């Protein structure tokens, strides 16, 4: 503990007497930390003072005619500087403390104590210096002990959790780790930070993770509840590959020793997460190898290894989901999936396949696809439910659905959305657009040049199975107008549209251009 004004008043060898009534001082005035003691008889010593200093004076500046005006101005300057207290040495220049000075200190709330003649100023200065040295040594010893305890905690089986718990215990504050997916991974003490403060901390951590840059930030959380919490958030890991965010509560009270301890924990947590990253990379290679076997229909090895590592493989009926794995998202994407695997006891399998991630899901668990699309803004293709022996077919379906998701920007596309539109719609979405544009060019060019509606009329006519009356009713024209438009379209296209093959080909072209 740093020395305070009360500490000096309590030292019997100093024999100091408080002249300003304690009950008239502001709360905590006597408990204010003293950072140094300095003596001066200047009328304005403030250039040589700093906040937390104790000023000692013999009163030379208080001439015989110096009254209340001088005293008020003198004390006002000291208060503005933020000194902790004023000490007046008696029987050196004058007997007793000037009444005008006592009144000014009382009125402005500055602690004033009298220093008797037998107590030299150097004794007060030495006392403050000794107490500051003792405090510095105690803080240094505390920091060494705390760092040693935290280092030992890091060697335990769950070293990261033990490290955070030890830090929380040492600094007396809530500590939480938000992982790379933006979820609260662990905290100490558990449940000590409630809502909405916890939600605000996690939200700010997610924002820092999205920026993918190393940063430190201070946040005041939970102000709306009337119980604000000052939090410090520090990213872990290198820029572009952040591993998480360490959140520490009430860190405004930390001194240099406390900050050193926190810095050591940040280093240990970052190291632990980097080691986990290397392990995750090895697991990723293992997953990719097992995935190739699963897609090839050889699940025996994958079942044995998965049961040992993560739990049983998903049970049939199954779905396959495929999404892109861009470099800027891949680490967070993999960590989120690992978390979801843990939550499901292994009943979710995934692996990297070149620049894609392939998921093997239980049929009712397709919501994970929506989460990936929303969190990372990625296209996702999902297959129909299949039996265990239909995984290869499901993978092909998911790939086709992924292509559609990329084209449409729809986020998640299920294969059954494609299959409901029929084979022609599916084929038209692949590589037929250029051919379709060339096929319809005569109609489109005629419409542009003459203001006609041949393309639209042809589409509606085909949608109504070539029925002129139904087409005319929808378009709001006479059936003879429809007949003349279709006849013109046949001439421009050089096709007889009375046959099924010609109509089907033209319909596919219309689908391809959208």
PAVEXDREN-12499 format. One record per residue (C-alpha): x, y, z. Coordinates in steps of 0.1 Angstrom, whole numbers, plus 5000, padded with zeros to 4 digits. Layout:
REM residues N
((X; Y; Z))
...
This chain:
REM residues 514
((5000; 5000; 5000))
((5013; 5034; 4991))
((5016; 5060; 5020))
((4986; 5082; 5025))
((4980; 5115; 5045))
((4965; 5094; 5072))
((4996; 5072; 5073))
((5017; 5102; 5081))
((4993; 5114; 5107))
((4994; 5080; 5124))
((5032; 5080; 5127))
((5039; 5089; 5164))
((5075; 5098; 5158))
((5064; 5126; 5134))
((5038; 5141; 5159))
((5018; 5158; 5132))
((4985; 5175; 5141))
((4956; 5178; 5117))
((4943; 5213; 5117))
((4914; 5209; 5092))
((4885; 5189; 5108))
((4884; 5155; 5093))
((4846; 5155; 5091))
((4847; 5187; 5070))
((4871; 5172; 5044))
((4859; 5154; 5013))
((4854; 5116; 5016))
((4887; 5099; 5011))
((4908; 5130; 5014))
((4930; 5116; 5041))
((4932; 5082; 5023))
((4947; 5099; 4991))
((4980; 5083; 4981))
((5011; 5104; 4988))
((5036; 5102; 4959))
((5063; 5125; 4974))
((5070; 5152; 5000))
((5085; 5185; 4990))
((5093; 5217; 5009))
((5091; 5252; 4996))
((5084; 5287; 5010))
((5076; 5302; 4976))
((5045; 5322; 4972))
((5037; 5300; 4941))
((5055; 5266; 4944))
((5031; 5249; 4920))
((5057; 5247; 4891))
((5076; 5223; 4913))
((5047; 5202; 4925))
((5026; 5174; 4911))
((4994; 5156; 4920))
((4997; 5135; 4951))
((5026; 5155; 4966))
((5027; 5168; 5002))
((5040; 5203; 5005))
((5059; 5214; 5036))
((5064; 5251; 5044))
((5077; 5272; 5073))
((5055; 5302; 5062))
((5081; 5327; 5050))
((5057; 5337; 5023))
((5031; 5347; 5048))
((5042; 5382; 5057))
((5027; 5400; 5086))
((5002; 5418; 5064))
((4993; 5387; 5043))
((4957; 5381; 5050))
((4928; 5360; 5039))
((4931; 5371; 5002))
((4966; 5359; 4999))
((4958; 5326; 5018))
((4928; 5319; 4996))
((4948; 5324; 4964))
((4977; 5303; 4977))
((4955; 5274; 4987))
((4935; 5276; 4955))
((4967; 5272; 4935))
((4977; 5242; 4955))
((4942; 5226; 4951))
((4944; 5231; 4914))
((4977; 5213; 4913))
((4961; 5183; 4931))
((4985; 5180; 4961))
((4975; 5156; 4988))
((4981; 5178; 5019))
((4999; 5209; 5032))
((5022; 5207; 5062))
((5031; 5239; 5082))
((5062; 5239; 5103))
((5058; 5261; 5134))
((5083; 5279; 5156))
((5108; 5283; 5127))
((5097; 5316; 5111))
((5066; 5322; 5132))
((5047; 5307; 5161))
((5017; 5287; 5152))
((4999; 5283; 5119))
((4983; 5315; 5104))
((4946; 5315; 5110))
((4939; 5328; 5075))
((4957; 5297; 5061))
((4937; 5273; 5083))
((4905; 5290; 5073))
((4914; 5288; 5036))
((4923; 5251; 5038))
((4891; 5244; 5057))
((4870; 5262; 5032))
((4887; 5246; 5001))
((4889; 5211; 5016))
((4927; 5208; 5016))
((4941; 5187; 5045))
((4964; 5209; 5066))
((4986; 5195; 5094))
((5010; 5213; 5117))
((5046; 5201; 5120))
((5061; 5207; 5154))
((5095; 5223; 5157))
((5113; 5191; 5169))
((5102; 5173; 5137))
((5125; 5182; 5108))
((5110; 5182; 5073))
((5136; 5157; 5062))
((5121; 5132; 5086))
((5087; 5135; 5068))
((5105; 5132; 5034))
((5124; 5102; 5045))
((5093; 5085; 5059))
((5075; 5090; 5026))
((5105; 5077; 5007))
((5108; 5046; 5029))
((5071; 5038; 5026))
((5072; 5042; 4988))
((5103; 5019; 4987))
((5085; 4994; 5009))
((5054; 4995; 4986))
((5075; 4991; 4955))
((5094; 4961; 4970))
((5061; 4946; 4981))
((5046; 4950; 4946))
((5077; 4936; 4930))
((5076; 4906; 4953))
((5039; 4902; 4946))
((5044; 4903; 4909))
((5072; 4877; 4911))
((5050; 4854; 4932))
((5020; 4859; 4909))
((5041; 4852; 4878))
((5055; 4821; 4894))
((5021; 4808; 4904))
((5007; 4816; 4869))
((5037; 4798; 4853))
((5030; 4767; 4874))
((4993; 4769; 4866))
((5002; 4768; 4829))
((5018; 4734; 4834))
((4986; 4718; 4846))
((4966; 4695; 4822))
((4942; 4724; 4813))
((4969; 4750; 4816))
((4950; 4778; 4799))
((4920; 4776; 4822))
((4943; 4773; 4853))
((4963; 4803; 4841))
((4932; 4825; 4837))
((4918; 4813; 4871))
((4952; 4822; 4888))
((4952; 4856; 4872))
((4917; 4863; 4883))
((4925; 4853; 4918))
((4957; 4874; 4919))
((4942; 4907; 4907))
((4907; 4901; 4921))
((4890; 4907; 4888))
((4868; 4888; 4863))
((4889; 4873; 4834))
((4874; 4858; 4802))
((4887; 4844; 4770))
((4867; 4849; 4738))
((4879; 4824; 4712))
((4885; 4830; 4675))
((4848; 4822; 4666))
((4837; 4851; 4689))
((4822; 4828; 4716))
((4831; 4830; 4754))
((4854; 4800; 4757))
((4862; 4802; 4794))
((4860; 4826; 4823))
((4871; 4830; 4859))
((4852; 4831; 4882))
((4825; 4813; 4863))
((4793; 4834; 4859))
((4808; 4864; 4877))
((4800; 4888; 4849))
((4763; 4889; 4841))
((4743; 4904; 4813))
((4742; 4928; 4796))
((4779; 4935; 4804))
((4790; 4901; 4792))
((4771; 4905; 4759))
((4788; 4939; 4754))
((4823; 4924; 4760))
((4817; 4895; 4737))
((4803; 4918; 4710))
((4833; 4941; 4712))
((4856; 4911; 4710))
((4839; 4899; 4679))
((4843; 4933; 4663))
((4880; 4932; 4671))
((4883; 4897; 4656))
((4866; 4907; 4624))
((4891; 4935; 4619))
((4919; 4908; 4621))
((4944; 4933; 4635))
((4962; 4931; 4669))
((4947; 4957; 4692))
((4940; 4966; 4728))
((4908; 4984; 4738))
((4891; 4997; 4770))
((4854; 4993; 4773))
((4829; 5004; 4800))
((4803; 4976; 4800))
((4769; 4974; 4817))
((4764; 5012; 4822))
((4727; 5008; 4816))
((4724; 4987; 4848))
((4740; 5013; 4870))
((4769; 4990; 4877))
((4794; 4997; 4850))
((4825; 4975; 4846))
((4857; 4988; 4832))
((4871; 4962; 4809))
((4904; 4959; 4790))
((4903; 4937; 4759))
((4935; 4924; 4743))
((4937; 4904; 4711))
((4958; 4872; 4711))
((4978; 4859; 4681))
((4993; 4877; 4651))
((4976; 4901; 4628))
((4955; 4883; 4602))
((4955; 4851; 4623))
((4940; 4862; 4657))
((4934; 4833; 4681))
((4910; 4851; 4705))
((4906; 4881; 4728))
((4915; 4882; 4765))
((4891; 4904; 4786))
((4901; 4916; 4820))
((4877; 4934; 4844))
((4882; 4965; 4865))
((4917; 4969; 4851))
((4918; 5006; 4859))
((4930; 4997; 4893))
((4961; 4978; 4880))
((4995; 4994; 4888))
((5027; 4987; 4870))
((5032; 4953; 4888))
((4996; 4943; 4880))
((5001; 4952; 4843))
((5033; 4931; 4842))
((5014; 4901; 4855))
((4987; 4906; 4829))
((5013; 4910; 4802))
((5028; 4876; 4812))
((4994; 4860; 4811))
((4987; 4874; 4776))
((5020; 4859; 4765))
((5012; 4825; 4780))
((4977; 4825; 4766))
((4990; 4834; 4732))
((5016; 4807; 4733))
((4990; 4781; 4745))
((4966; 4791; 4716))
((4995; 4789; 4691))
((5003; 4755; 4703))
((4967; 4745; 4699))
((4968; 4760; 4664))
((4997; 4736; 4655))
((4977; 4707; 4669))
((4946; 4719; 4650))
((4966; 4720; 4618))
((4977; 4684; 4623))
((4941; 4674; 4631))
((4930; 4692; 4599))
((4954; 4671; 4578))
((4940; 4639; 4595))
((4904; 4651; 4588))
((4912; 4657; 4551))
((4926; 4622; 4547))
((4896; 4606; 4564))
((4872; 4627; 4543))
((4887; 4614; 4511))
((4880; 4579; 4523))
((4845; 4587; 4533))
((4837; 4603; 4499))
((4852; 4572; 4482))
((4828; 4550; 4502))
((4855; 4535; 4525))
((4842; 4545; 4560))
((4857; 4518; 4581))
((4890; 4536; 4589))
((4872; 4569; 4594))
((4848; 4554; 4618))
((4876; 4539; 4640))
((4897; 4571; 4640))
((4867; 4594; 4645))
((4855; 4574; 4674))
((4889; 4577; 4691))
((4893; 4614; 4683))
((4859; 4631; 4683))
((4832; 4606; 4687))
((4810; 4584; 4664))
((4804; 4596; 4628))
((4770; 4611; 4620))
((4742; 4585; 4617))
((4722; 4580; 4585))
((4703; 4595; 4568))
((4731; 4620; 4560))
((4735; 4652; 4542))
((4766; 4666; 4527))
((4773; 4704; 4529))
((4800; 4721; 4509))
((4813; 4757; 4513))
((4842; 4778; 4502))
((4872; 4783; 4525))
((4888; 4816; 4517))
((4921; 4823; 4534))
((4908; 4852; 4554))
((4881; 4831; 4570))
((4896; 4796; 4571))
((4910; 4797; 4607))
((4879; 4811; 4623))
((4857; 4787; 4602))
((4877; 4757; 4613))
((4876; 4767; 4649))
((4838; 4772; 4648))
((4833; 4738; 4633))
((4856; 4722; 4659))
((4834; 4738; 4686))
((4803; 4725; 4669))
((4818; 4690; 4668))
((4825; 4691; 4705))
((4789; 4702; 4712))
((4776; 4673; 4692))
((4798; 4647; 4707))
((4814; 4640; 4672))
((4781; 4637; 4653))
((4793; 4661; 4628))
((4823; 4655; 4606))
((4842; 4679; 4583))
((4874; 4682; 4564))
((4892; 4704; 4539))
((4890; 4695; 4502))
((4914; 4719; 4484))
((4898; 4753; 4487))
((4865; 4740; 4501))
((4852; 4726; 4534))
((4830; 4695; 4532))
((4806; 4687; 4561))
((4790; 4653; 4568))
((4758; 4660; 4587))
((4729; 4641; 4602))
((4698; 4649; 4581))
((4682; 4670; 4608))
((4713; 4691; 4615))
((4714; 4712; 4584))
((4711; 4744; 4604))
((4749; 4745; 4607))
((4749; 4755; 4570))
((4728; 4786; 4578))
((4752; 4795; 4606))
((4782; 4793; 4583))
((4765; 4814; 4556))
((4754; 4841; 4581))
((4787; 4843; 4601))
((4811; 4843; 4572))
((4789; 4854; 4543))
((4798; 4823; 4523))
((4779; 4803; 4497))
((4769; 4768; 4510))
((4754; 4739; 4490))
((4735; 4712; 4508))
((4725; 4678; 4495))
((4694; 4657; 4498))
((4693; 4632; 4527))
((4709; 4599; 4517))
((4717; 4565; 4531))
((4753; 4557; 4543))
((4761; 4542; 4509))
((4750; 4574; 4490))
((4777; 4598; 4502))
((4794; 4601; 4469))
((4761; 4610; 4452))
((4753; 4635; 4480))
((4787; 4651; 4476))
((4780; 4656; 4439))
((4746; 4672; 4448))
((4762; 4695; 4473))
((4787; 4706; 4447))
((4760; 4715; 4422))
((4741; 4733; 4449))
((4772; 4753; 4458))
((4776; 4764; 4422))
((4741; 4777; 4423))
((4747; 4795; 4456))
((4777; 4812; 4441))
((4758; 4823; 4410))
((4728; 4836; 4429))
((4744; 4849; 4460))
((4717; 4831; 4480))
((4738; 4820; 4509))
((4725; 4784; 4514))
((4711; 4765; 4484))
((4697; 4730; 4490))
((4699; 4705; 4461))
((4661; 4699; 4462))
((4656; 4735; 4452))
((4674; 4727; 4420))
((4658; 4693; 4414))
((4623; 4708; 4418))
((4629; 4730; 4388))
((4638; 4700; 4366))
((4667; 4689; 4345))
((4664; 4716; 4319))
((4667; 4743; 4346))
((4697; 4726; 4361))
((4715; 4723; 4327))
((4707; 4759; 4318))
((4725; 4771; 4350))
((4758; 4755; 4341))
((4775; 4764; 4308))
((4745; 4770; 4284))
((4740; 4807; 4289))
((4762; 4818; 4260))
((4745; 4794; 4236))
((4711; 4805; 4249))
((4719; 4842; 4243))
((4729; 4834; 4207))
((4697; 4813; 4202))
((4674; 4842; 4214))
((4694; 4870; 4197))
((4671; 4873; 4167))
((4641; 4879; 4190))
((4659; 4902; 4214))
((4673; 4923; 4185))
((4639; 4926; 4169))
((4624; 4937; 4202))
((4651; 4963; 4207))
((4647; 4977; 4172))
((4609; 4977; 4169))
((4596; 4979; 4204))
((4580; 4945; 4202))
((4576; 4919; 4230))
((4586; 4887; 4212))
((4608; 4873; 4239))
((4582; 4879; 4267))
((4553; 4866; 4245))
((4573; 4834; 4236))
((4581; 4828; 4273))
((4544; 4831; 4284))
((4532; 4810; 4254))
((4556; 4782; 4263))
((4546; 4784; 4300))
((4510; 4778; 4289))
((4519; 4748; 4268))
((4515; 4766; 4235))
((4479; 4776; 4241))
((4471; 4809; 4224))
((4439; 4818; 4243))
((4455; 4813; 4278))
((4486; 4833; 4266))
((4464; 4861; 4253))
((4444; 4864; 4285))
((4476; 4867; 4306))
((4492; 4893; 4283))
((4459; 4912; 4278))
((4459; 4910; 4240))
((4439; 4893; 4213))
((4447; 4856; 4205))
((4453; 4866; 4169))
((4480; 4890; 4181))
((4497; 4861; 4200))
((4495; 4839; 4168))
((4511; 4866; 4147))
((4539; 4871; 4173))
((4547; 4834; 4175))
((4546; 4832; 4137))
((4571; 4861; 4135))
((4593; 4844; 4162))
((4594; 4812; 4141))
((4605; 4831; 4110))
((4632; 4850; 4129))
((4645; 4819; 4146))
((4641; 4797; 4116))
((4623; 4771; 4136))
((4590; 4753; 4136))
((4577; 4756; 4172))
((4549; 4732; 4167))
((4571; 4702; 4178))
((4581; 4693; 4213))
((4619; 4692; 4207))
((4620; 4728; 4193))
((4598; 4741; 4222))
((4619; 4723; 4248))
((4651; 4737; 4233))
((4637; 4772; 4233))
((4624; 4769; 4269))
((4659; 4758; 4280))
((4674; 4789; 4263))
((4649; 4811; 4281))
((4658; 4795; 4315))
((4695; 4800; 4309))
((4692; 4837; 4303))
((4669; 4841; 4333))
